[in-house]
């Protein structure tokens, strides 16, 4: 089994963890609907970059 030869110092530990921090989500506002959404994602209304890309009807007719 591998065993560490010497203990890692707090400085080395901190350097290793330097990129582990969390970042806030990047939010954008849709120019058409004014809705706030995550960048590069479709809004809840189905708009992406000011264009309607997904049909979001509230009630979908069902066939009997």
C-alpha positions in Angstrom: 0.0 0.0 0.0 1.1 3.5 -0.7 2.0 5.6 2.4 2.7 9.3 2.4 6.4 10.0 3.1 5.7 13.2 4.9 2.8 15.3 6.0 1.3 17.9 3.6 1.6 21.4 5.0 -1.4 23.7 5.2 0.1 25.8 2.4 0.2 22.8 0.0 -3.3 21.7 1.1 -4.5 25.2 0.3 -2.8 25.3 -3.1 -4.5 21.9 -3.9 -7.9 23.3 -2.9 -7.5 26.6 -4.7 -9.9 25.6 -7.5 -12.5 23.8 -5.4 -14.6 26.9 -4.6 -18.2 27.3 -5.7 -19.2 29.9 -8.2 -22.5 31.7 -8.5 -24.8 30.8 -11.4 -24.5 33.2 -14.4 -27.9 34.7 -15.0 -29.1 36.5 -18.1 -32.3 38.3 -19.0 -34.2 37.2 -22.1 -34.7 40.2 -24.5 -38.2 39.1 -25.6 -39.9 38.0 -22.4 -37.6 39.7 -19.8 -37.4 36.5 -17.9 -34.2 35.8 -15.9 -32.6 32.4 -16.8 -29.3 30.6 -16.6 -27.0 31.6 -19.5 -27.0 29.3 -22.5 -30.2 27.6 -21.4 -33.8 27.9 -22.7 -36.2 29.9 -20.5 -39.3 28.3 -18.9 -41.4 30.0 -21.6 -39.4 28.3 -24.3 -37.3 31.2 -25.5 -33.6 31.1 -26.4 -31.8 34.2 -27.6 -35.1 36.0 -28.3 -36.6 33.3 -30.4 -39.4 30.8 -29.5 -37.7 27.3 -29.8 -40.0 25.1 -27.7 -43.8 25.1 -27.9 -44.9 25.3 -24.2 -48.7 24.9 -24.2 -50.2 24.6 -20.8 -52.7 21.9 -21.8 -51.9 19.2 -24.4 -54.9 17.5 -25.9 -55.1 13.8 -25.4 -56.4 11.3 -27.8 -59.2 8.9 -26.6 
